[in-house]
């Protein structure tokens, strides 16, 4: 049983799953809006929101923490461009909007995840 084991596996082993989720977060930060499946969006939403909260602090430690968790390009964009926009907002930085049609090959429910 998976008591107290949070998260989704996506049919991948641990290392590949971690890099898969990291690449999803990187793509979301760089493009600021991506279309993906419902479970993928629900998996990355709390992680990206925590990173935005870290970036809102605006100190060197926050930047170093972001660069340790993300590629440098997305960490700097999050720190210098995205996080300052939400300085007066206390959470809820991302929006998930469900789309009408599922994915073509397996009818997986599609969503758009974007910054508010």
DSSP file (Angstrom, degrees, kcal/mol; ACC not computed):
  #  RESIDUE AA STRUCTURE BP1 BP2  ACC     N-H-->O    O-->H-N    N-H-->O    O-->H-N    TCO  KAPPA ALPHA  PHI   PSI    X-CA   Y-CA   Z-CA
    1    1 A X              0   0    0      0, 0.0     2,-0.3     0, 0.0     0, 0.0   0.000 360.0 360.0 360.0 154.6    0.0    0.0    0.0
    2    2 A X    >   +     0   0    0      3,-0.1     3,-1.6     2,-0.0     2,-0.1  -0.334 360.0 170.9-106.0  50.7    1.1    3.6   -0.7
    3    3 A X  T 3  S-     0   0    0     -2,-0.3     3,-0.1     1,-0.3     0, 0.0  -0.424  73.3  -4.1 -64.1 131.6    0.3    5.1    2.7
    4    4 A X  T 3  S+     0   0    0      1,-0.2     2,-0.9    -2,-0.1    -1,-0.3   0.608  96.4 131.0  61.1  15.9    1.6    8.7    3.0
    5    5 A X    <   -     0   0    0     -3,-1.6    -1,-0.2     2,-0.0     2,-0.1  -0.858  39.8-168.6 -99.4 103.8    3.4    8.4   -0.4
    6    6 A X        +     0   0    0     -2,-0.9     2,-0.1    -3,-0.1    -3,-0.0  -0.443  37.4  47.8 -88.4 162.9    2.4   11.5   -2.4
    7    7 A X  S    S-     0   0    0     -2,-0.1     2,-0.3     2,-0.0    -2,-0.0  -0.112  77.2 -83.7  98.9 166.8    2.9   12.2   -6.0
    8    8 A X        -     0   0    0      1,-0.1    -2,-0.0    31,-0.1     0, 0.0  -0.804  19.5-149.9-111.0 152.2    2.3   10.4   -9.3
    9    9 A X    >   -     0   0    0     -2,-0.3     3,-1.7     2,-0.0    -1,-0.1   0.763  12.4-157.9 -95.3 -27.2    4.7    7.9  -10.9
   10   10 A X  T 3   -     0   0    0      1,-0.3     3,-0.1     7,-0.0    -2,-0.0   0.714  65.4 -72.7  55.6  23.6    3.9    8.5  -14.6
   11   11 A X  T 3  S+     0   0    0      1,-0.2     2,-0.3     0, 0.0    -1,-0.3   0.785 106.3 115.6  66.9  28.0    5.2    5.1  -15.4
   12   12 A X    <   -     0   0    0     -3,-1.7    -1,-0.2     2,-0.0     2,-0.1  -0.885  67.7-109.9-127.7 156.9    8.8    6.1  -14.8
   13   13 A X     >  -     0   0    0     -2,-0.3     4,-2.6    -3,-0.1     5,-0.2  -0.375  48.2 -91.0 -79.9 169.6   11.6    5.2  -12.3
   14   14 A X  H  > S+     0   0    0      1,-0.2     4,-2.4     2,-0.2     5,-0.2   0.855 120.7  43.8 -54.9 -50.4   12.6    7.7   -9.7
   15   15 A X  H  > S+     0   0    0      1,-0.2     4,-2.0     2,-0.2    -1,-0.2   0.913 117.1  45.0 -65.2 -43.4   15.4    9.5  -11.5
   16   16 A X  H  > S+     0   0    0      1,-0.2     4,-2.0     2,-0.2    -1,-0.2   0.849 112.2  53.3 -69.3 -33.3   13.6    9.8  -14.8
   17   17 A X  H  X S+     0   0    0     -4,-2.6     4,-2.5     2,-0.2     5,-0.2   0.913 108.4  50.0 -66.0 -42.5   10.5   10.9  -13.1
   18   18 A X  H  X S+     0   0    0     -4,-2.4     4,-2.1    -5,-0.2    -2,-0.2   0.907 113.5  44.6 -63.4 -42.0   12.4   13.7  -11.3
   19   19 A X  H  X S+     0   0    0     -4,-2.0     4,-2.2     2,-0.2    -1,-0.2   0.844 111.7  54.4 -72.0 -31.5   13.9   15.0  -14.5
   20   20 A X  H  X S+     0   0    0     -4,-2.0     4,-1.9     2,-0.2    -2,-0.2   0.934 111.5  43.6 -64.3 -46.7   10.6   14.7  -16.3
   21   21 A X  H  X S+     0   0    0     -4,-2.5     4,-2.4     1,-0.2    -2,-0.2   0.886 112.8  53.3 -66.6 -38.7    8.8   16.8  -13.7
   22   22 A X  H  X S+     0   0    0     -4,-2.1     4,-2.4    -5,-0.2    -1,-0.2   0.885 109.0  49.0 -63.7 -38.3   11.8   19.3  -13.7
   23   23 A X  H  X S+     0   0    0     -4,-2.2     4,-2.5     2,-0.2    -1,-0.2   0.864 109.4  52.2 -70.8 -34.3   11.5   19.6  -17.5
   24   24 A X  H  X S+     0   0    0     -4,-1.9     4,-2.2     2,-0.2    -2,-0.2   0.927 111.6  46.6 -62.9 -44.1    7.8   20.3  -17.2
   25   25 A X  H  X S+     0   0    0     -4,-2.4     4,-2.3     2,-0.2    -2,-0.2   0.908 111.9  51.4 -64.6 -41.2    8.4   23.0  -14.6
   26   26 A X  H  X S+     0   0    0     -4,-2.4     4,-2.5     1,-0.2     5,-0.2   0.930 110.7  47.9 -60.7 -46.8   11.2   24.5  -16.8
   27   27 A X  H  X S+     0   0    0     -4,-2.5     4,-2.5     1,-0.2     6,-0.3   0.883 111.3  51.2 -63.4 -38.4    8.9   24.6  -19.9
   28   28 A X  H  X S+     0   0    0     -4,-2.2     4,-2.1     2,-0.2    -1,-0.2   0.912 112.5  45.4 -65.2 -41.9    6.1   26.2  -17.8
   29   29 A X  H  < S+     0   0    0     -4,-2.3    -2,-0.2     2,-0.2    -1,-0.2   0.912 116.2  45.1 -69.7 -41.6    8.4   28.9  -16.5
   30   30 A X  H  < S+     0   0    0     -4,-2.5    -2,-0.2    -5,-0.2    -1,-0.2   0.935 126.7  28.9 -68.6 -45.8   10.0   29.7  -19.9
   31   31 A X  H  < S-     0   0    0     -4,-2.5    -2,-0.2    -5,-0.2    -1,-0.2   0.686  90.8-145.6 -89.1 -18.6    6.7   29.7  -21.9
   32   32 A X  S  < S+     0   0    0     -4,-2.1    83,-1.6    -5,-0.3     2,-0.2   0.439  80.6  49.0  65.9   2.5    4.5   30.8  -19.0
   33   33 A X  E     +A  114   0A   0     -6,-0.3     2,-0.3    81,-0.2    81,-0.2  -0.799  65.1 171.8-168.0 123.1    1.7   28.7  -20.4
   34   34 A X  E     -A  113   0A   0     79,-2.3    79,-2.5    -2,-0.2     2,-0.5  -0.958  28.0-131.9-135.3 155.5    1.7   25.1  -21.6
   35   35 A X  E     +A  112   0A   0     -2,-0.3     2,-0.2    77,-0.2    77,-0.2  -0.932  47.1 136.7-104.9 126.6   -0.9   22.5  -22.7
   36   36 A X  E     -A  111   0A   0     75,-2.2    75,-3.1    -2,-0.5     2,-0.1  -0.829  53.6 -63.7-152.1-174.6   -0.5   19.2  -20.9
   37   37 A X  E  >  -A  110   0A   0     -2,-0.2     4,-2.1    73,-0.2    73,-0.2  -0.391  46.2-112.4 -80.8 163.8   -2.5   16.4  -19.3
   38   38 A X  H  > S+     0   0    0     71,-1.9     4,-2.3     1,-0.2     5,-0.2   0.904 114.4  48.8 -63.1 -45.1   -4.5   16.9  -16.1
   39   39 A X  H  > S+     0   0    0      1,-0.2     4,-1.4    70,-0.2    -1,-0.2   0.870 110.6  50.8 -68.4 -35.7   -2.4   14.7  -13.9
   40   40 A X  H  > S+     0   0    0      2,-0.2     4,-1.9     1,-0.2    -1,-0.2   0.915 111.4  48.2 -65.7 -42.6    0.9   16.4  -15.1
   41   41 A X  H  X S+     0   0    0     -4,-2.1     4,-1.8     1,-0.2    -2,-0.2   0.903 110.8  50.5 -65.3 -40.7   -0.5   19.8  -14.4
   42   42 A X  H  X S+     0   0    0     -4,-2.3     4,-0.6     1,-0.2    -1,-0.2   0.792 109.8  52.7 -67.8 -26.7   -1.7   18.9  -10.9
   43   43 A X  H  < S+     0   0    0     -4,-1.4     4,-0.5    -5,-0.2    -1,-0.2   0.890 115.4  36.8 -75.0 -40.2    1.7   17.4  -10.1
   44   44 A X  H  X S+     0   0    0     -4,-1.9     4,-2.6     1,-0.1     5,-0.3   0.696  97.6  80.7 -89.7 -17.4    3.7   20.5  -11.1
   45   45 A X  H  X S+     0   0    0     -4,-1.8     4,-2.2     1,-0.2     5,-0.2   0.937  96.2  41.1 -58.2 -53.0    1.3   23.2   -9.8
   46   46 A X  H  X S+     0   0    0     -4,-0.6     4,-1.8     1,-0.2    -1,-0.2   0.856 115.3  53.0 -66.1 -30.5    2.2   23.1   -6.1
   47   47 A X  H  > S+     0   0    0     -4,-0.5     4,-1.6     2,-0.2    -1,-0.2   0.920 111.4  44.0 -69.4 -43.1    5.9   22.8   -6.9
   48   48 A X  H  X S+     0   0    0     -4,-2.6     4,-2.2     1,-0.2    -2,-0.2   0.879 111.4  54.6 -69.6 -36.9    6.1   25.8   -9.1
   49   49 A X  H  X S+     0   0    0     -4,-2.2     4,-1.9    -5,-0.3    -1,-0.2   0.879 107.2  50.5 -65.3 -35.8    4.0   27.8   -6.7
   50   50 A X  H  X S+     0   0    0     -4,-1.8     4,-1.9     2,-0.2    -1,-0.2   0.878 109.5  51.5 -66.6 -36.3    6.5   27.1   -3.9
   51   51 A X  H  X S+     0   0    0     -4,-1.6     4,-2.3     2,-0.2    -2,-0.2   0.874 108.1  51.3 -68.0 -36.1    9.3   28.2   -6.2
   52   52 A X  H  X S+     0   0    0     -4,-2.2     4,-1.6     2,-0.2    -1,-0.2   0.902 108.7  51.9 -65.2 -40.0    7.5   31.5   -6.9
   53   53 A X  H  X S+     0   0    0     -4,-1.9     4,-0.5     1,-0.2    -2,-0.2   0.888 109.9  48.9 -63.3 -38.9    7.1   32.0   -3.2
   54   54 A X  H >< S+     0   0    0     -4,-1.9     3,-1.2     1,-0.2     4,-0.4   0.916 110.1  51.8 -64.9 -42.5   10.8   31.4   -2.7
   55   55 A X  H >< S+     0   0    0     -4,-2.3     3,-0.8     1,-0.2    -2,-0.2   0.768  97.2  67.8 -66.3 -25.8   11.6   33.9   -5.5
   56   56 A X  H 3< S+     0   0    0     -4,-1.6    -1,-0.2     1,-0.2    -2,-0.2   0.733  83.8  72.9 -66.5 -22.2    9.4   36.5   -3.9
   57   57 A X  T << S-     0   0    0     -3,-1.2    -1,-0.2    -4,-0.5    -2,-0.2   0.872  86.7-154.4 -62.6 -36.1   11.9   36.9   -1.1
   58   58 A X    <   +     0   0    0     -3,-0.8     2,-0.2    -4,-0.4    -3,-0.1   0.700  45.5 121.7  75.0  20.3   14.3   38.6   -3.4
   59   59 A X  S  > S-     0   0    0      1,-0.1     4,-1.6     0, 0.0     3,-0.2  -0.633  76.1-104.1-110.7 174.7   17.6   37.8   -1.7
   60   60 A X  H  > S+     0   0    0      1,-0.2     4,-2.4    -2,-0.2     5,-0.2   0.856 118.3  57.7 -66.0 -35.7   20.7   36.0   -2.8
   61   61 A X  H  > S+     0   0    0      1,-0.2     4,-2.1     2,-0.2    -1,-0.2   0.879 104.9  51.6 -63.0 -37.2   19.8   32.8   -0.9
   62   62 A X  H  > S+     0   0    0     -3,-0.2     4,-2.2     2,-0.2    -1,-0.2   0.909 109.6  49.3 -66.1 -41.7   16.5   32.6   -2.8
   63   63 A X  H  X S+     0   0    0     -4,-1.6     4,-2.3     1,-0.2    -2,-0.2   0.907 111.9  48.5 -64.0 -41.4   18.3   32.9   -6.2
   64   64 A X  H  X S+     0   0    0     -4,-2.4     4,-1.3     1,-0.2    -1,-0.2   0.875 110.5  51.3 -66.3 -37.1   20.8   30.2   -5.2
   65   65 A X  H  X S+     0   0    0     -4,-2.1     4,-1.0    -5,-0.2    -1,-0.2   0.900 110.6  48.9 -66.7 -39.8   18.0   27.9   -4.0
   66   66 A X  H  X S+     0   0    0     -4,-2.2     4,-1.9     1,-0.2     3,-0.5   0.901 109.5  51.3 -66.2 -40.6   16.1   28.4   -7.3
   67   67 A X  H  < S+     0   0    0     -4,-2.3    -1,-0.2     1,-0.2    -2,-0.2   0.762 107.3  54.5 -70.0 -22.3   19.2   27.7   -9.4
   68   68 A X  H  < S+     0   0    0     -4,-1.3    -1,-0.2    -5,-0.2    -2,-0.2   0.763 116.8  36.5 -77.9 -23.5   19.8   24.5   -7.4
   69   69 A X  H  < S+     0   0    0     -4,-1.0     2,-0.3    -3,-0.5    -2,-0.2   0.630 122.9  33.9-102.2 -16.5   16.3   23.3   -8.2
   70   70 A X  S  < S-     0   0    0     -4,-1.9   -47,-0.1    -5,-0.1    -1,-0.0  -0.880  93.0 -85.6-132.6 161.9   15.9   24.5  -11.8
   71   71 A X     >  -     0   0    0     -2,-0.3     4,-2.4   -49,-0.2     5,-0.2  -0.361  48.9-109.2 -61.8 154.8   18.0   25.1  -14.9
   72   72 A X  H  > S+     0   0    0      1,-0.2     4,-2.5     2,-0.2     5,-0.2   0.857 114.2  55.1 -60.2 -38.9   19.7   28.5  -14.8
   73   73 A X  H  > S+     0   0    0      1,-0.2     4,-1.7     2,-0.2    -1,-0.2   0.933 114.0  38.8 -61.9 -47.5   17.6   30.0  -17.6
   74   74 A X  H  > S+     0   0    0      2,-0.2     4,-2.4     1,-0.2    -1,-0.2   0.833 113.8  56.0 -74.6 -30.7   14.3   29.3  -15.9
   75   75 A X  H  X S+     0   0    0     -4,-2.4     4,-2.3     2,-0.2    -2,-0.2   0.923 109.8  45.1 -66.1 -43.0   15.6   30.1  -12.5
   76   76 A X  H  X S+     0   0    0     -4,-2.5     4,-2.8    -5,-0.2     5,-0.4   0.889 113.3  50.2 -68.8 -37.3   16.7   33.6  -13.5
   77   77 A X  H  X>S+     0   0    0     -4,-1.7     4,-2.2    -5,-0.2     5,-1.9   0.919 112.6  47.2 -64.9 -42.0   13.5   34.2  -15.4
   78   78 A X  I  <>S+     0   0    0     -4,-2.4     5,-2.7     3,-0.2     6,-0.2   0.907 116.9  43.6 -64.0 -41.5   11.5   33.2  -12.3
   79   79 A X  I  <5S+     0   0    0     -4,-2.3     5,-0.3    -5,-0.2    -2,-0.2   0.915 125.0  29.4 -72.3 -44.3   13.5   35.3  -10.0
   80   80 A X  I  <5S+     0   0    0     -4,-2.8    -3,-0.2    -5,-0.2    -2,-0.2   0.766 133.8  18.9 -93.0 -26.8   13.8   38.5  -12.0
   81   81 A X  I  <5S+     0   0    0     -4,-2.2     4,-0.5    -5,-0.4    -3,-0.2   0.820 124.8  35.7-112.6 -46.7   10.6   38.6  -14.1
   82   82 A X  I >><S+     0   0    0     -5,-1.9     3,-1.0     2,-0.1     4,-0.6   0.950 112.1  51.4 -82.6 -49.9    7.8   36.3  -12.7
   83   83 A X  G >4<S+     0   0    0     -5,-2.7     3,-1.3     1,-0.2    -1,-0.1   0.871 103.0  58.3 -60.6 -41.0    8.2   36.5   -9.0
   84   84 A X  G >4 S+     0   0    0     -5,-0.3     3,-1.2     1,-0.2    -1,-0.2   0.795  97.8  63.4 -60.9 -24.4    8.2   40.3   -8.7
   85   85 A X  G <4 S+     0   0    0     -3,-1.0     3,-0.3    -4,-0.5    -1,-0.2   0.814 105.3  45.5 -65.2 -28.8    4.8   40.4  -10.4
   86   86 A X  G X< S+     0   0    0     -3,-1.3     3,-1.1    -4,-0.6    -1,-0.3   0.006  73.5 120.4-105.9  27.4    3.3   38.5   -7.5
   87   87 A X  T <  S+     0   0    0     -3,-1.2    -1,-0.2     1,-0.3    -2,-0.1   0.867  83.6  37.4 -60.0 -38.4    4.9   40.6   -4.7
   88   88 A X  T 3  S+     0   0    0     -3,-0.3     2,-0.4    -4,-0.2    -1,-0.3   0.358 100.6  91.8 -96.5   5.6    1.5   41.6   -3.2
   89   89 A X    <   -     0   0    0     -3,-1.1     2,-0.6     1,-0.0     3,-0.1  -0.852  62.4-152.9-105.1 135.6   -0.3   38.2   -3.9
   90   90 A X        -     0   0    0     -2,-0.4     2,-0.1     1,-0.2    -3,-0.1  -0.444  63.8 -44.4-107.1  59.6   -0.3   35.6   -1.2
   91   91 A X  S    S+     0   0    0     -2,-0.6    -1,-0.2    -5,-0.2   -41,-0.0  -0.361  92.8  93.5 110.3 170.8   -0.6   32.4   -3.3
   92   92 A X        +     0   0    0     -2,-0.1    24,-0.1    -3,-0.1    -2,-0.1   0.951  40.3 153.3  71.3  51.7   -2.6   31.1   -6.2
   93   93 A X        +     0   0    0    -48,-0.1    23,-2.6    22,-0.1     2,-0.3   0.653  54.8  59.2 -87.0 -16.4   -0.1   32.0   -8.9
   94   94 A X  E     -B  115   0A   0     21,-0.3     2,-0.4    22,-0.1    21,-0.2  -0.835  62.7-157.0-118.0 152.3   -1.1   29.4  -11.4
   95   95 A X  E     -B  114   0A   0     19,-2.9    19,-2.2    -2,-0.3     2,-0.5  -0.990   3.7-156.7-127.2 135.0   -4.4   28.6  -13.1
   96   96 A X  E     -B  113   0A   0     -2,-0.4     2,-0.5    17,-0.2    17,-0.2  -0.962  12.0-172.9-111.9 120.5   -5.5   25.2  -14.6
   97   97 A X  E     -B  112   0A   0     15,-2.8    15,-2.7    -2,-0.5     2,-0.2  -0.959  18.4-134.5-115.8 123.8   -8.1   25.4  -17.3
   98   98 A X  E     -B  111   0A   0     -2,-0.5    13,-0.2    13,-0.2     2,-0.2  -0.526  16.3-139.8 -78.8 141.9   -9.7   22.2  -18.6
   99   99 A X  E     -     0   0A   0     11,-2.6    11,-0.2    -2,-0.2    -1,-0.0  -0.657  13.6-125.3 -98.7 158.2  -10.0   21.8  -22.4
  100  100 A X  E    S+     0   0A   0     -2,-0.2     2,-0.3     9,-0.1    -1,-0.1   0.889  89.1  55.2 -72.0 -40.5  -13.1   20.2  -24.0
  101  101 A X  E    S-     0   0A   0      1,-0.1     9,-0.5     8,-0.1    -2,-0.1  -0.716  75.7-134.8-100.9 146.3  -11.3   17.5  -26.1
  102  102 A X  E     -B  109   0A   0     -2,-0.3     7,-0.2     1,-0.2     5,-0.1  -0.252  46.4 -65.9 -82.8 178.0   -8.9   14.9  -24.8
  103  103 A X     >  -     0   0    0      5,-2.4     4,-2.0     1,-0.1    -1,-0.2  -0.360  48.0-121.7 -66.4 148.0   -5.6   13.9  -26.3
  104  104 A X  T  4 S+     0   0    0      1,-0.2    -1,-0.1     2,-0.2    -2,-0.1   0.897 102.2  40.5 -62.7 -46.3   -5.9   12.3  -29.8
  105  105 A X  T  4 S+     0   0    0      1,-0.2    -1,-0.2     3,-0.0    -2,-0.0   0.848 135.7   8.7 -79.9 -33.2   -4.3    8.9  -29.2
  106  106 A X  T  4 S-     0   0    0      2,-0.1    -2,-0.2     0, 0.0    -1,-0.2   0.335  91.3-119.3-131.8   7.6   -5.5    8.0  -25.7
  107  107 A X     <  +     0   0    0     -4,-2.0     2,-0.2     1,-0.2    -3,-0.1   0.781  48.7 170.8  58.6  30.6   -8.2   10.6  -24.8
  108  108 A X        -     0   0    0      1,-0.1    -5,-2.4    -6,-0.1    -1,-0.2  -0.521  45.1 -98.9 -68.7 137.5   -6.3   11.7  -21.8
  109  109 A X  E     - B   0 102A   0     -7,-0.2   -71,-1.9    -2,-0.2     2,-0.3  -0.395  42.2-147.5 -63.5 127.6   -7.9   14.9  -20.4
  110  110 A X  E     +A   37   0A   0     -9,-0.5   -11,-2.6   -73,-0.2     2,-0.3  -0.712  19.4 176.3 -99.9 147.0   -6.1   18.0  -21.5
  111  111 A X  E     -AB  36  98A   0    -75,-3.1   -75,-2.2    -2,-0.3     2,-0.5  -0.920  27.3-129.3-138.7 164.7   -5.6   21.2  -19.6
  112  112 A X  E     -AB  35  97A   0    -15,-2.7   -15,-2.8    -2,-0.3     2,-0.5  -0.989  21.3-165.0-114.7 125.5   -3.8   24.5  -20.0
  113  113 A X  E     +AB  34  96A   0    -79,-2.5   -79,-2.3    -2,-0.5     2,-0.3  -0.948  22.4 155.0-111.1 130.0   -1.7   25.6  -17.0
  114  114 A X  E     -AB  33  95A   0    -19,-2.2   -19,-2.9    -2,-0.5     2,-0.2  -0.964  46.3 -92.7-150.0 160.7   -0.6   29.2  -16.9
  115  115 A X  E       B   0  94A   0    -83,-1.6   -21,-0.3    -2,-0.3   -22,-0.1  -0.569 360.0 360.0 -76.0 143.0    0.4   32.0  -14.7
  116  116 A X              0   0    0    -23,-2.6    -1,-0.1    -2,-0.2   -22,-0.1   0.472 360.0 360.0 -72.5 360.0   -2.4   34.2  -13.5
